Amino acid sequence: MTAFEPMDPDDLLDLIFRDAKRAHARGRGLSRRLYQTWQAGEIAGDDLRQALAVVWFEALYPLSWLALDQWRQLYDAAGFIVDGRAAPPCDRPVTLYRGVGMSRTTRRLAAKHTRGEIRSPEYGWSWTSSPADARFFADGLAQAAHDATPCVYQVTAQPSAILARYRTNSEYVVDTRQLDTPPEQIELPATTLRIPARIPR
């Protein structure tokens, strides 16, 4: 990992929020700066929660930029968050859905871009409580990949695996290493819902 000097929390937040619409283009630098600033003890509490929510959302492919353990450390330090604010954690299992474009190529890319930590797209960390949104993502991703098949997976995640919730696309961040059972592929009809704000990671 390239070393960065820890930043003042206010400066880091200014950097993150400035031109946030294009933040995903520098997702690697922002993700690593956030981790290293936290590791140096320079950001915590509400500042960490806000920064983590924005970096996760804008990095587009956050699992490509940090190791899974590093993301887990950040979320554990922040505590359960909803849209960047501290919130009570889930108190019961939640049924969630994930849409992917599945093919040999997408499996290979999932492993490549996560350094082998995630070997198949259905084990990404971004899930939704909306089956229709998951199907829409699956259709869009399969079309973008050309040779992929739209697939929707369902899982019941225990509270200990659920790290955050974002109201955009009803997203839940789930540490899929802590699932009790593997994601199960389910059949859902194609949908023509609005285009979601981003694709699942």
C-alpha positions as CSV (number, residue, x, y, z in Angstrom):
1,M,0.0,0.0,0.0
2,T,1.3,3.5,-0.9
3,A,2.0,5.4,2.3
4,F,0.1,8.7,2.8
5,E,0.7,11.2,5.6
6,P,-2.3,11.2,8.0
7,M,-4.6,14.2,7.4
8,D,-6.4,16.5,9.8
9,P,-10.0,15.3,10.0
10,D,-11.5,18.6,8.8
11,D,-9.1,18.5,5.8
12,L,-10.0,14.9,5.0
13,L,-13.7,15.6,5.2
14,D,-13.3,18.7,3.0
15,L,-11.4,16.5,0.4
16,I,-14.1,13.9,0.5
17,F,-17.1,16.2,0.2
18,R,-15.5,18.5,-2.4
19,D,-16.8,17.4,-5.8
20,A,-18.3,14.2,-4.4
21,K,-19.9,13.4,-7.7
22,R,-16.5,12.5,-9.1
23,A,-15.0,11.0,-6.0
24,H,-15.3,7.5,-7.3
25,A,-12.6,8.4,-9.9
26,R,-10.2,8.7,-7.0
27,G,-11.7,6.0,-4.9
28,R,-8.4,4.3,-4.4
29,G,-6.7,7.3,-2.9
30,L,-9.6,8.3,-0.8
31,S,-10.1,4.8,0.6
32,R,-6.5,4.5,1.5
33,R,-6.2,8.0,2.9
34,L,-9.2,7.3,5.1
35,Y,-7.8,4.0,6.4
36,Q,-4.4,5.4,7.1
37,T,-5.8,8.6,8.8
38,W,-7.9,6.3,11.0
39,Q,-5.0,4.0,11.7
40,A,-3.0,7.0,12.8
41,G,-5.7,7.9,15.3
42,E,-6.5,11.2,13.6
43,I,-10.2,10.5,12.8
44,A,-12.9,8.9,14.9
45,G,-16.5,9.3,16.0
46,D,-18.9,11.3,13.9
47,D,-16.1,12.4,11.5
48,L,-15.2,8.8,10.8
49,R,-18.8,7.8,10.3
50,Q,-19.4,10.6,7.8
51,A,-16.2,10.0,5.9
52,L,-16.7,6.3,5.8
53,A,-20.3,6.6,4.4
54,V,-19.1,9.0,1.6
55,V,-16.0,7.1,0.7
56,W,-17.9,3.8,0.5
57,F,-20.7,5.3,-1.6
58,E,-18.5,7.3,-4.0
59,A,-15.6,4.8,-4.4
60,L,-17.9,2.8,-6.7
61,Y,-15.8,-0.4,-6.2
62,P,-14.6,-0.1,-2.6
63,L,-13.6,-3.7,-2.2
64,S,-11.0,-3.1,-4.9
65,W,-9.2,-0.4,-2.9
66,L,-8.8,-1.9,0.5
67,A,-8.6,-5.5,1.9
68,L,-11.8,-6.9,3.4
69,D,-10.2,-6.8,6.9
70,Q,-9.4,-3.1,6.5
71,W,-13.0,-2.2,5.6
72,R,-14.2,-4.4,8.5
73,Q,-11.8,-2.5,10.9
74,L,-13.2,0.8,9.7
75,Y,-16.8,-0.2,10.1
76,D,-16.1,-1.8,13.5
77,A,-14.5,1.5,14.7
78,A,-17.4,3.5,13.4
79,G,-20.1,1.3,14.9
80,F,-23.3,0.6,13.1
81,I,-24.2,3.6,10.8
82,V,-27.3,4.6,8.8
83,D,-26.4,7.2,6.1
84,G,-23.3,8.2,8.0
85,R,-24.9,8.6,11.4
86,A,-24.6,6.5,14.5
87,A,-27.6,4.2,14.8
88,P,-28.7,1.2,16.8
89,P,-27.6,-2.0,15.1
90,C,-30.0,-4.5,13.6
91,D,-31.6,-6.6,16.4
92,R,-32.7,-9.5,14.2
93,P,-31.7,-11.3,11.0
94,V,-32.5,-9.4,7.7
95,T,-33.4,-11.0,4.4
96,L,-31.4,-9.3,1.6
97,Y,-30.9,-9.5,-2.1
98,R,-28.0,-9.0,-4.5
99,G,-28.1,-8.7,-8.3
100,V,-25.1,-9.6,-10.4
101,G,-24.2,-10.3,-14.0
102,M,-22.8,-13.9,-13.7
103,S,-20.3,-15.3,-16.2
104,R,-16.8,-16.9,-16.2
105,T,-15.5,-13.4,-16.9
106,T,-17.3,-11.7,-14.0
107,R,-16.1,-14.4,-11.6
108,R,-12.5,-13.9,-12.8
109,L,-12.8,-10.2,-12.4
110,A,-14.3,-10.4,-8.9
111,A,-11.3,-12.5,-7.8
112,K,-8.8,-10.3,-9.6
113,H,-10.0,-6.9,-8.3
114,T,-10.3,-8.2,-4.7
115,R,-6.9,-9.9,-4.7
116,G,-8.6,-13.3,-4.5
117,E,-10.6,-12.4,-1.4
118,I,-14.0,-12.6,-3.2
119,R,-14.1,-15.4,-5.7
120,S,-17.5,-14.8,-7.1
121,P,-19.7,-11.7,-7.5
122,E,-22.5,-12.9,-5.2
123,Y,-20.1,-12.5,-2.3
124,G,-19.8,-8.8,-2.6
125,W,-20.7,-6.7,0.4
126,S,-23.4,-4.4,-1.1
127,W,-26.9,-5.9,-0.7
128,T,-30.5,-4.5,-0.8
129,S,-33.7,-5.1,1.0
130,S,-35.5,-4.6,-2.3
131,P,-35.8,-7.7,-4.6
132,A,-36.9,-5.4,-7.5
133,D,-33.8,-3.3,-7.2
134,A,-31.6,-6.4,-7.1
135,R,-33.2,-7.7,-10.3
136,F,-32.7,-4.3,-11.9
137,F,-29.1,-4.3,-11.0
138,A,-28.7,-7.9,-12.3
139,D,-30.3,-6.9,-15.7
140,G,-28.1,-3.9,-16.1
141,L,-24.9,-5.6,-15.1
142,A,-25.6,-8.6,-17.4
143,Q,-26.3,-6.2,-20.3
144,A,-23.1,-4.3,-19.6
145,A,-21.0,-7.5,-19.5
146,H,-22.6,-8.8,-22.8
147,D,-21.9,-12.5,-22.1
148,A,-23.3,-12.5,-18.5
149,T,-26.5,-13.9,-17.2
150,P,-28.6,-11.8,-14.8
151,C,-28.8,-13.5,-11.4
152,V,-30.4,-12.5,-8.1
153,Y,-29.2,-14.0,-4.8
154,Q,-31.0,-14.0,-1.5
155,V,-29.5,-14.4,2.0
156,T,-30.6,-14.0,5.6
157,A,-27.9,-12.0,7.3
158,Q,-27.3,-12.1,11.0
159,P,-27.0,-8.8,12.8
160,S,-23.2,-9.4,13.4
161,A,-22.6,-9.5,9.6
162,I,-24.6,-6.3,8.9
163,L,-22.2,-3.3,9.2
164,A,-24.2,-0.3,7.8
165,R,-27.4,0.7,6.0
166,Y,-27.8,3.4,3.3
167,R,-31.2,4.4,2.3
168,T,-30.1,4.9,-1.4
169,N,-31.3,1.7,-3.1
170,S,-32.1,0.3,0.4
171,E,-28.5,-0.8,0.6
172,Y,-27.0,-2.8,3.4
173,V,-23.3,-3.4,3.8
174,V,-22.8,-7.1,4.7
175,D,-19.6,-8.9,5.6
176,T,-20.3,-12.0,3.6
177,R,-17.6,-13.9,5.4
178,Q,-19.9,-14.1,8.3
179,L,-22.9,-15.6,6.5
180,D,-24.4,-18.7,8.1
181,T,-25.4,-20.1,4.7
182,P,-24.2,-19.4,1.1
183,P,-26.3,-16.9,-1.0
184,E,-29.1,-18.7,-2.7
185,Q,-30.0,-17.9,-6.3
186,I,-33.7,-17.1,-6.8
187,E,-35.9,-16.4,-9.7
188,L,-37.4,-12.9,-10.1
189,P,-39.2,-11.4,-13.2
190,A,-37.4,-8.7,-15.1
191,T,-38.2,-5.2,-13.9
192,T,-38.4,-1.7,-15.5
193,L,-37.9,0.3,-12.3
194,R,-36.0,3.6,-12.2
195,I,-32.2,3.3,-12.7
196,P,-30.7,2.9,-9.3
197,A,-28.1,5.5,-8.2
198,R,-25.2,3.1,-8.6
199,I,-24.3,-0.5,-9.2
200,P,-23.7,-3.0,-6.3
201,R,-20.2,-3.7,-5.3
